[in-house]
Amino acid sequence: MENKKSKKGLVIAICIILIIALLAGGAFYYLKITAPKNVFISSISAYMDTANVEKVKEFTQFNTTVALSGKIETTNEEIAEYANIINNGKITLNVQTDLKKAMVGADIDYQNEKLLQAKAVYKEGDNNIYLFVQDLYDKYFRVKTDKNFSINDSLKTENDDLDLVNPTKAKEITKETLINNLKEEYFYKENTDGLVKNTMKLTFAEFKTLCTNIFTELRDNEEYINSFKNPVKAKEEYNNIIKNLPDLFEAVEKEIDINTVTIEISLYNKLFSSEIQKLEYKVSISEDNEAKMVINKVNNNTYEFSVEIKTKKDGLKVTAEAFNGSITVEKKDDKTAKVDIIIDNIPDIGKVTLNMEIKNSSNINIDDVNTTNSVDFNYLPNSELMKIYTNLTKMKIYPLFAAYFE
């Protein structure tokens, strides 16, 4: 009997130990995954895992149409004239792009009437951009570009040197490099408004070091560089970025006292949930000079946002500006999306409501153009300039520019 009792007691003891171990392990796991740094890591990983780093399909010829309508409520007389254009009709922008030919065409319609037709083409051989505007002038305008400029290099889609041959490996290394450079001391968390606020806070000096280290480590990681089609070209591009970073930071340092600058990024999630509910960016130049933007997830299609700007300069009192709004994106199909934007209290403007429908199509064709009789706008005689101005005043789009010619 005693043997049975002892065995029973042993079983109970083992069960208790297992339960305690599970509870302790669960508590440790929960504390670990909800540590602010790990919330950021999870968000970064989730974003990079869903990001499509591989090219699904290359399009060199495509058409984008944006139909825009809305309402602008303003007491600003200067804005009111332009607001009436939006308030009283629908604007349609149609853009055709041919990357192989380095050509772009654009049409603007208003209330089903053609306001503007334009076409631009770049010719690699003479490094010129040619621009034609229907009803403005009967020839192409010629604009000379820098001799080192090559738009075809920018638009090149086939056999691109910076294509990834191993995107999965590149993504893993990028994620690991970023995570390894995020120090524990950058992070803290607090509970606010029923949510857990996970914050990464950096001084300007820390942000500068973080950017430099990440780009440098990626450049020096042979496995990462070899993920590109042309590793030599990839390393060269990273060298250019690293070379230009000091100038970029120096330009900022000339404008502000970087010793007081802090950058904060906060992710909000519900207790016991890793799903991010709200995102906050905040840049503080000093106690009286800061900007904050908050993006709040309402549902899978709708986000609310707010922007607050506080400034004080040359001993003047602190002034604050703030506006807020929402954006809803509804994907109708693979080629069509509907976007609704509402912004309240835009400084000096008022309330703006915009409704857009965006359509994309591929494999369109733009006819070749003859630029033989093109002219350099800078060398046109006054008589031709007056002809252009007269033609402009007759165009239906002229009221949009009239104020600039008064």
Summary of the structure (lengths in Angstrom):
residues: 406
radius of gyration: 28.8
end to end distance: 108.9
largest distance: 119.2
contacts: 1044
relative contact order: 0.13
helix: 37%
strand: 35%
